């Protein structure tokens, strides 16, 4: 299973596409596909039918669509958009910002 440098709840900035320049929080990461789901980015409309027996209302719903991991960059709290590096200390690995060297929070 491939590993991603961007995890859930990270703040990212979109680099290319129609939503270029937008920043948002990562809702979900898909390492096998190499994509992430970013909040309020690449919103698409989908028709939803009402289900009998359930209380879902039909109509047109909006939801986020996955975006390729190469089209987003992680936002460092100190220096803005930056690349992600890893630092191994003992048996633990932590993510660091390549610009300022600050440790980035890792997923638990």
N, C-alpha and C positions, 0 to 999 in steps of 0.2 A: 504494500500500500504506500503510495507516494506521500511525502510530507509537505505541508505548506508552511510558509513563514508568516502567513496572515491567519489569525484565529478569530473565533467568535468574539464579539464586543470590541474589536479593534476599530479605531477610526481610520478610514481610508479616503483617499482622494482619487477621483476618476481622471485618467490621463487622456483617454481617447474616446471617440464616439459622440453621440448626440448629447450625452450628459456630461461632457468634458468640463472639468472645473468644480463639479459638485463634490461635497464631502458628505460622508454618512457612516453609520455604524454597521459593522458586519453582523447580519442576523444569523447566517449559517454558512459554513464552508463545506465544499464538496471536493475532497482531495482526489478521489478517483477520476473526476471529470476535469479538475483544475479550474473550478469556478467558485465564485462566492456570491452570496445574496446580500446586497447592500440596501439599507433602508432608504426609501424615497429615490432610488436610482433605477433606471430602466423599468419604469412602471408600464405594464401592458394591460389591456382590457380583455376580459374573458367573459363570454356569455355563460350564465349559470341558470340551469333549469330548476324549477321548484320541485321538490321531492314529495310525493304523497306519503303521509305517515310521519313526516319530519316537519320541523318548523323552519325550513329554509325558504327564503323568498327568492324567486327567480329574477333575472335581470342581467345587467352588465356590471361585473365586479372588476375592480382594479387590484392588481397585486404585482410584486416585484418579480423580475425574471433574472436568472443567474447571469453574471458577467464574468468574462475570462479573467483569471488571476493576473495575467500580464498587462491588463488594462487599468489596474489600480495600483496605488502606491500607499504604503503605510505612513501615517502622519505621526511624527514624534512630538511629544508635548513641548520640547524645548526648541527644536530647530525647523519644524515643518515637515514637508515630505522628505523621506529618506529611505535608503535601502536597509535591509535587515541583515545583520550578521549574527553568528553564534559564538559564545564563549563557553568553554568547558572548564569547570572548576571541580576537581575531584570526580565524582560520579554524576554530577548534575550539569545540565546544559541550559544556558539562559540566552535569550535574544537581546542583542544590543543594537543601538542605532549606529550606522556606519559614519555619520557626520560628527556627532558629539560624543559618542561612546557611552551614552547613558543606557542603563539597563531598562528594557521594556518588560512590562508584565507578561507572564506566560500563562497559558491556559492550565487549569487544574483539573 
